[in-house]
Structures are given as structure tokens and as C-alpha cells.
């Protein structure tokens, strides 16, 4: 039994190392690729410095962080509802974020800074979450109640 556990941990460790390596390789590829290709050796040239360090790297890091946040959110939803197919859009949370974002764009007429739009989306998602929690029968409701409330809110929005 101990041999099986040791072997399983070794396999999991190898998978983790392979995935981290693949992530680093994709990160390097995303910094190189674009309208103009910059090899990793030319990243510190005057011509490439602006594109790599000021434009491509912040975008790439933002994409990595958003992807990680979506993965964590999906995992939380799956464990909360004990359903491997659950996702953040199930309860209408992502629709609430989208509606708040559209309202902010319309009211701000395109003059709001980017961080304000992100904040409005977060507030919209939190508002939908609080509405769901407010209309649940009790604090210890079965997941099915949240499913139905989320589907109703998603269809309403």
C-alpha cells in the first residue's frame, strides 16, 4: 500500500512539474509572438523593451491571473454544490457582473477608467450573490434551492 501511495505522489509531482514547465513555455511564447516577433535574446534591446515589458508582459500576467481566478471559482462552485459540472455562470453571478458592467459603460458614456469598470463588475457579481443569499429559505439550504434561484436570476438578467 505504501508503495502505491509513493508511486502516486511521484506521478502527481511529475504532472505538476510538467504543467509548470508548459505554463512557462507558453508565457515565453506569448511574450515573443505578436505583430513583430521578438526572440528572448532581444527582449532587452531598446526597440523591444517597450513592447515586451510595458505591453505584452502585463497583458500576459493579467491573463494568467484571470485564468487562475476562474479555476479557483469553478472549484469552489463544484465543491459547494457537490456537482462536477457546476460553474460560476450557474447562479447568474457572471450575468450580474455583465449587467453591472454594461450599466457602468452606459452611465459613464465611455469616460470611466478601466479600474472602475472592473470594480462595477465585481459589485454586480456580489449584488447577485447577496440577492441569492437573501432569498434562500435558510442559511443551510440544499444546493438545489440555489440552483433554481440562480437559473431564475440568470434568465431574468
Buried (B, 14 or more C-beta within 10 A) or exposed (E): EEEEEEEEEEEEEEEEEEEEEEEEEEBEEBBBEEEEEBEEEEBEEEEBEEBBEEEBBEEBEEEBEEEEEEEEBBEEBBEEBEEEEBBBBBBBBBBBBBBBBEEBBEEEEEEBEEEEBEBBBEBBBBBBBEBBEEEBEEEEBEEEBBBEBBEEBBEEB
